[in-house]
């Protein structure tokens, strides 16, 4: 998330003579002011990683963030930039974070669970952290799909949103916001949000808005990984 803050990756990309990488990064960045479901869907597809699409025999999306960072690291390693190692070490840490998330996603999938973590980059806003998760089935009951969103901005402050989708049509929302004015705006527009969900074929069962930081969960849910090995060297 720190690397994807506006200006950070741009400064590194401008230090190498690689207009192709600069163009790829501009194409990856979303617009908060003009965010659409289609743009979000495309980024999530690319953020799953080229390995997923190659395993399916499909052409990987061009906007894979890990591939962009690897190409930038290769350019820096060839001495195409005057930046020192202290400024570029964050790229390796970001790649490590991406690969760790991918390993967790594979572990979860093999246990019939879902756990996907992503960071959405914007050119007109701070990055947004997304987590998609679903626990395994218990008997014949399918657990809800949970989407956690965490954002920070100068205008709205820090916001957490937890969305649970039950049965493909019933939605429960929980929102935490640090700024009191944001809480008031959310409450005043909750009916409008409910109508938008109805127009999309969904039903809002609950929308709880809390003034304050989201409380820490007792323990972060992770796939257990029991009885499986993931080859990360392939």
Long-range contacts (C-beta under 8 A, 24 or more apart in sequence): 1-119, 1-127, 1-129, 2-90, 3-90, 3-91, 3-94, 4-119, 4-121, 4-127, 5-126, 5-127, 6-122, 6-123, 6-124, 6-125, 6-126, 8-90, 9-121, 12-72, 12-76, 12-81, 12-83, 12-87, 12-88, 12-91, 13-72, 15-81, 15-82, 15-83, 16-72, 16-75, 16-76, 16-80, 16-81, 17-80, 18-71, 18-72, 18-75, 18-80, 21-68, 21-71, 21-72, 21-75, 24-62, 24-63, 24-68, 25-68, 26-123, 27-62, 27-63, 28-63, 28-65, 28-68, 28-121, 29-121, 29-122, 29-123, 30-120, 30-121, 30-122, 30-123, 31-122, 31-123, 31-124, 32-122, 32-124, 32-125, 33-124, 40-120, 43-118, 43-120, 44-118, 44-130, 47-118, 48-105, 48-116, 49-98, 49-102, 51-102, 65-98, 65-121, 66-95, 66-98, 66-99, 69-94, 69-95, 69-98, 70-95, 99-232, 103-230, 103-232, 104-222, 104-223, 106-230, 107-223, 107-224, 107-225, 107-228, 107-230, 108-223, 110-228, 111-136, 111-223, 111-224, 111-225, 111-226, 111-228, 112-136, 112-137, 113-223, 114-145, 115-221, 115-222, 115-223, 125-151, 125-153, 126-151, 126-152, 126-153, 133-221, 135-221, 142-167, 144-172, 156-182, 157-182, 158-213, 160-213, 160-214, 162-214, 165-202, 166-205, 169-201, 169-202, 169-203, 170-202, 170-203, 170-205, 171-197, 171-202, 171-203, 171-204, 171-205, 172-204, 172-205, 172-206, 172-207, 173-204, 173-206, 173-207, 173-208, 174-208, 174-210, 175-207, 175-208, 175-209, 175-210, 176-210, 176-212, 176-213, 176-214, 177-209, 177-210, 177-211, 177-212, 178-211, 178-212, 178-213, 180-211, 183-209, 183-210, 183-211
